Amino acid sequence: MEIKKAAMAGTLESSDAQVTVEPGTDGIQLTIESSVIHQFGRQIKAAVLETLERLEVKDAKVTVVDKGALDCTLKARVECAVYRSNGVTENLPWGGVIR
């Protein structure tokens, strides 16, 4: 899936994450800000990249501001931001339905 325009999902509340996706030209450029980056940075990165791969996103600038979100929340925020960037608002194939 192509990232057509900048889009955001999530909040900066505790136990949530704010994910922003923007069009890119050179693969996935991922930036993560988190208060728990030293404990869970690899897991956050893996969850985001796995979701982008599942959605077949090849080129994008992705920024994650994590406030202690669980993996399922991170994945949902990434999915939502990608769908919003493409204007998809109906019949969303959430979660395990994708691929």
HUSULUR-V441437 format. One record per pair of residues at least 12 apart in sequence whose ideal C-beta (glycine too) atoms are under 10 Angstrom apart, sorted by the first residue. I is the first residue (numbers start at 0). J is the second residue. Records with the same first field share a line. If there is no record, write none. Layout:
I->J ; J
This chain:
0->51 ; 53 ; 54 ; 55 ; 56 ; 57 ; 59 ; 81 ; 82 ; 84 ; 85 ; 87 ; 97
1->22 ; 55 ; 56 ; 57 ; 58 ; 59 ; 81 ; 84 ; 85
2->20 ; 21 ; 22 ; 23 ; 51 ; 54 ; 56 ; 57 ; 58 ; 59 ; 60 ; 61 ; 80 ; 81 ; 84 ; 85
3->20 ; 22 ; 81 ; 83 ; 84 ; 85 ; 86
4->20 ; 21 ; 22 ; 83 ; 84 ; 85 ; 86
5->19 ; 20 ; 21 ; 22 ; 60 ; 80 ; 83 ; 84
6->18 ; 19 ; 20 ; 21 ; 79 ; 80 ; 81 ; 82 ; 83 ; 84 ; 85 ; 86
7->19 ; 20 ; 21 ; 62 ; 64 ; 76 ; 79 ; 80 ; 83 ; 84
8->20 ; 75 ; 76 ; 77 ; 78 ; 79 ; 80 ; 81 ; 82 ; 83 ; 84
9->63 ; 64 ; 65 ; 66 ; 68 ; 72 ; 73 ; 75 ; 76 ; 77 ; 79 ; 80
10->64 ; 66 ; 68 ; 76
11->64 ; 65 ; 66
12->66 ; 67 ; 68
13->66 ; 67 ; 68
14->65 ; 66 ; 67 ; 68 ; 69 ; 72
15->64 ; 65 ; 66 ; 67 ; 68 ; 69 ; 72 ; 73 ; 76
16->31 ; 32 ; 33 ; 43 ; 46 ; 47 ; 63 ; 64 ; 65 ; 66 ; 67 ; 68 ; 69 ; 72 ; 73 ; 74 ; 75 ; 76 ; 77
17->32 ; 62 ; 63 ; 64 ; 65 ; 66 ; 68 ; 76 ; 80
18->47 ; 50 ; 61 ; 62 ; 63 ; 64 ; 65 ; 68 ; 72 ; 73 ; 74 ; 75 ; 76 ; 77 ; 78 ; 79 ; 80 ; 81
19->59 ; 60 ; 61 ; 62 ; 63 ; 64 ; 76 ; 80 ; 84
20->51 ; 56 ; 59 ; 60 ; 61 ; 62 ; 63 ; 76 ; 77 ; 79 ; 80 ; 81 ; 82 ; 83 ; 84 ; 85
21->59 ; 60 ; 61 ; 62 ; 80 ; 84
22->58 ; 59 ; 60 ; 84
23->56 ; 57 ; 58 ; 59 ; 60 ; 61
24->58 ; 59 ; 60
25->58 ; 59 ; 60
26->57 ; 58 ; 59
27->47 ; 48 ; 51 ; 52 ; 56 ; 57 ; 58 ; 59 ; 60 ; 61
28->58 ; 59 ; 60 ; 61 ; 62
29->43 ; 44 ; 47 ; 48 ; 51 ; 59 ; 60 ; 61 ; 62 ; 63
30->60 ; 61 ; 62 ; 63 ; 64
31->43 ; 44 ; 47 ; 61 ; 62 ; 63 ; 64 ; 65
32->62 ; 63 ; 64 ; 65 ; 66
33->63 ; 64 ; 65 ; 66 ; 67 ; 68
34->64 ; 65 ; 66 ; 67
35->65 ; 66 ; 67 ; 68
36->65
39->65 ; 67 ; 68 ; 70
40->65
42->70 ; 73
43->63 ; 65 ; 68 ; 70 ; 73
44->63 ; 73
45->70 ; 73
46->63 ; 68 ; 69 ; 70 ; 71 ; 72 ; 73 ; 74 ; 76 ; 77
47->61 ; 63 ; 65 ; 70 ; 73 ; 74 ; 76 ; 77
48->61 ; 77
49->70 ; 73 ; 74 ; 77
50->70 ; 73 ; 74 ; 75 ; 76 ; 77 ; 78 ; 80 ; 81 ; 94 ; 97
51->74 ; 77 ; 78 ; 81
52->98
53->74 ; 77 ; 78 ; 94 ; 95 ; 97 ; 98
54->77 ; 78 ; 81 ; 82 ; 85 ; 92 ; 97 ; 98
55->81 ; 97 ; 98
56->77 ; 81 ; 84
59->80 ; 81 ; 84
61->77 ; 80 ; 81
62->80
63->76 ; 77 ; 80
71->94
74->93 ; 94
75->93 ; 94
78->91 ; 92 ; 93 ; 94 ; 97
79->91 ; 93
